[in-house]
Amino acid sequence: MNTNKIIYKPVGLLIGVLGGVLATTAFNKVWGAIANTDEAPDPTEKDATWGQVLLAATIQGAIFGVVKAAVDRAGATGYRKVTGEWPDD
């Protein structure tokens, strides 16, 4: 493992945690606007319909995927700006 990967590892973990918080907040706002409820249905929730559960999972997956990609890319780009090297180099 090269030095860049070792140095970037804790930075990447912190960025990932912050991305998770951001994605959760974004999902809750989107779901609240769509469903007029604070929480998405749990897949095992008795009163939730298949449509509600699958829609919530689809939206959540899309938001988390986009946020993760954006945060990971921004972190790597920022690391390059600070160090002059890409984390995987």
N, C-alpha and C positions, 0 to 999 in steps of 0.2 A: 504494500500500500504506500502510495507516495505521500509526501508531506502535505500537499494541498488537500487531499482527502481527509487526512487526520485533523488538520486545522479546521476545515469546513464542517466536519461532522457535528460538533456541538452547535455551531451557528445554524446549520440545517435543521437540527432538532428543535431549536427555539423557534425558527421560522415556521416549522411545521405545526407546532402547538398554537402559535398565533394565527396561522391559517385556519386551523380547526375552529378556533373561537370565532373568527370572522365568518366562516362558512355556516356555522351554527346560527349566528345572529342573522345572517342573510336569509337562511332557510326559514327561520321562525317568522321573519317579517313577510316573506313571500307567502308562506303557508297561511299566516294570519289574514293576509289580504284576500287570498283565494277562498278559504274555508270559514272565515269569520270565527275562528277558534284559536286559542293560544298554542295548543299542542297538536301535532300530527297524530293520527291514530296508530297505535301499536298493532303490528300484524296479528297478534293474538287477542286483540280487543273484541269482545263479543258483539258489541253493537256497531262496529265499523263494517262498512261494505267492502267488497273486493275492490271496487272502483276507487274508493277513498284510500285504501291501503296502498294500492299499486300506483296511484297518482302521487301520493306523498313520497313513496320510494323513488319514483322516477325523478321528481323535482329535486329531492334531496341528493340523489346520485349525481345529477347534472350540476347542481350548485357546488357540491364538494369536489367534483372532478375539475371544474373550471377554476375554482379558488385554489386548489392544490397546484394545478399547473401554473397559474399566474404567480402564486407566492414562491414556488420553487424556482421559476424562471427569474423573478425579480431578485431573489436571494443570490442566485448564481451570478447574475449581472452585477449586482452590488458588490459582491465579493471580488469580481474581476476589476471593478473600478477602484477598489481599495488596494488590492494586491497586485494588479496587473496580470493575473493568471486566472484561467477558468478552473473551477473546483475539481473537475475530473481530469485535468491535464497532469 
